[in-house]
């Protein structure tokens, strides 16, 4: 079957397994809608467990030959995929806007960091082979080499579907692994089938990249608990991540998990308050707040609290909400009804608990207005839960010690930020916050290819990017060589 087209009106109703576009074994498809217009976007295959098995079998068959290729040969394919993403940049931006409800700016930024994912995969090399002398025998050497782990599973989310799939796929294949991708049902095209199309057009050998789309309840457990893969990359909620990791662990597959967050933003009393509130607005409202590293809680010193709330409200009310196909709109829709209902419930409960609604709190259809809640405490619903929406609870704090205590009073530890005029003081605060990533005098929506991305506590295991993800995708092998005959005695 011919490669799929990238344009938004393309047919996406076939799986990509072993280099072929094929219908799902059961012949069923799943409708996908544009969350802004609620119009039909695509029909994608409803894969069965048999389809999943075939995908893993294809990846397993392809593994040895792919790993045996010289690294330079593998990188030619990765470079070809990079070139195709660059070539189709505008079409891919449009797909992200239509399928995921991304604003034009967010979609463009996502394609940009996807390009960086490929570039980093090309640049970062596995550790060089190493030779060591035996600790016990003078005529013996140890050779330590790195080999690909094998088949890698990638289960990707809907909020940054292209980037959060590519950041695992690109280094995995560059390092000699083969991959099976199961994208989120809300974004199966930009989270999987689009990359399959790119791989197909780049001439990637059969079976190196396989994509199966389908409902989580039908194939989710079969993917996460499949006996073939050696590594499972998952991005999503903590509750689902724990389940997925447990399933993978039954087969001794190593999980790399980026899970939920409840990011604090500490604002001290010595800052430019308007600039701090601008940072806070970007950190809470980017992509409608549907970012795991967004600001969930604004922890603001009492001396500047009222002024900060005032400026945050101004910024929230300056943002336009509507169909992201219109470049004049800053924010698009929430991804689905479930997310929309959850945001409404979180806001209502937090107001009932004593917070004040300063602005927002409602919207039409899947659109939700940027929301600011003053008088919040760390125990209120919108503050103690990870919320995936444009909601900014503002908590008053009176000291650095209280700021750290409140920031750490959560089971999560993904991303955080501190803004303070004194950089040494800010760095000291940052070092005390229990999070895998803390940003000083900037918002926390940061992801750069030369820094480790991941969390602590219930926010995940392992790290993405650069040499940190390499550690998960290759494994050491020890080959010892005895050079001279020696006498042997029973040990």
Helices and strands as residue ranges (DSSP letters): E 15-17, E 20-22, E 29-33, E 40-45, H 49-68, H 71-87, H 89-100, H 104-123, E 130-133, E 140-148, E 151-155, H 161-174, E 178-182, G 185-187, I 189-193, H 194-202, E 209-211, I 216-220, H 221-224, E 231-235, H 238-249, E 254-258, E 263-267, H 273-285, G 286-289, E 295-301, H 305-318, H 337-352, E 356-359, E 371-376, H 381-384, E 391-397, H 400-407, E 415-419, H 423-432, E 437-440, G 457-459, E 460-461, H 466-473, E 474-482
